[in-house]
């Protein structure tokens, strides 16, 4: 009796999904590969940005602002968040991300140690 290797006995190969997005900085098309464990290569994702109308922002502005301190900086923050009608994803290509990182490092906004 011989053991034959059958196709069903082989491990399943997970192929990455391909996503096409646009860089928010330069507008270049980005092709990313997303793997089954939700890791990705090819771009940098920074989350979703709320989109709202001018009318909704004006309502929130009329609700007033309050002053908040972040370190030595004092900023005015809206008391009420405008209600978004949608969200947009914020992606950057590797070149724009590296350029912004180097600029921040030069301005000492990023710690250079690892």
C-alpha positions in Angstrom: 0.0 0.0 0.0 1.6 3.3 -1.1 0.8 6.8 0.1 0.1 9.1 -2.8 0.2 12.8 -2.2 -3.2 14.2 -3.1 -4.1 17.9 -3.8 -6.4 18.0 -0.8 -3.5 17.0 1.4 -1.4 20.0 0.4 -1.5 23.1 2.6 -3.8 25.9 1.3 -1.8 28.8 -0.1 -3.2 32.1 1.0 -2.9 34.7 -1.8 -2.9 38.3 -0.7 -5.7 40.6 -1.8 -4.6 43.6 -3.9 -6.0 47.0 -3.1 -5.6 50.1 -5.3 -5.7 53.5 -3.4 -4.5 57.0 -4.1 -1.8 58.8 -2.1 -3.3 61.8 -0.2 -0.1 63.9 -0.7 1.0 63.4 -4.3 -2.0 61.7 -5.9 0.0 58.7 -7.1 -1.8 55.4 -7.4 -0.7 52.9 -4.7 -1.0 49.1 -5.2 -1.0 47.3 -1.9 -1.1 43.7 -0.9 -3.2 42.8 2.1 -2.6 39.4 3.7 -5.0 37.2 5.6 -3.7 38.3 9.0 -4.5 42.0 8.0 -0.8 43.0 7.5 -0.2 45.0 4.3 2.7 46.3 2.2 2.9 49.0 -0.4 1.5 52.0 1.5 0.9 53.7 4.8 -2.6 53.9 6.3 -3.5 56.6 8.9 -7.2 55.9 9.5 -10.4 57.4 8.4 -11.1 61.1 8.1 -14.7 62.4 8.7 -16.3 64.4 5.9 -18.9 67.0 6.8 -20.7 69.8 5.0 -20.0 73.5 5.6 -23.4 73.9 7.1 -22.7 71.2 9.7 -19.4 72.7 10.5 -21.0 76.1 11.0 -23.5 74.6 13.4 -20.7 73.1 15.5 -18.7 76.4 15.4 -21.8 78.3 16.6 -22.0 75.9 19.6 -18.8 77.5 20.8 -15.2 76.6 21.5 -13.1 75.9 24.6 -9.3 76.3 25.1 -7.3 73.2 25.7 -3.6 73.0 26.5 -1.3 70.4 24.9 2.1 70.8 26.5 3.0 74.4 25.9 0.5 74.9 23.1 -3.0 76.3 23.7 -5.6 75.5 21.0 -9.3 76.2 20.6 -11.4 73.1 20.4 -15.0 72.9 19.2 -17.4 72.0 22.0 -19.5 70.0 19.6 -18.2 67.7 16.8 -19.8 68.2 13.4 -21.8 65.2 12.2 -20.0 63.6 9.3 -21.9 62.4 6.3 -19.1 60.0 5.2 -15.5 59.0 5.9 -12.5 58.9 3.6 -9.4 56.7 4.1 -6.1 58.5 4.4 -3.2 56.7 2.6 0.3 57.8 1.8 2.8 56.2 -0.6 6.1 55.1 0.8 8.0 58.0 -0.9 5.8 60.7 0.7 5.9 59.0 4.1 9.7 58.8 4.0 9.9 62.5 2.9 7.6 63.6 5.7 9.5 61.5 8.3 12.8 63.0 7.2 11.3 66.5 7.5 10.0 65.8 11.0 13.3 64.3 12.0 15.1 67.4 10.8 12.8 69.6 12.8 13.3 67.3 15.8 9.6 66.2 15.9 10.6 62.6 15.8 13.0 60.9 18.2 15.9 59.5 16.1 16.7 56.7 18.5 15.4 53.2 18.0 
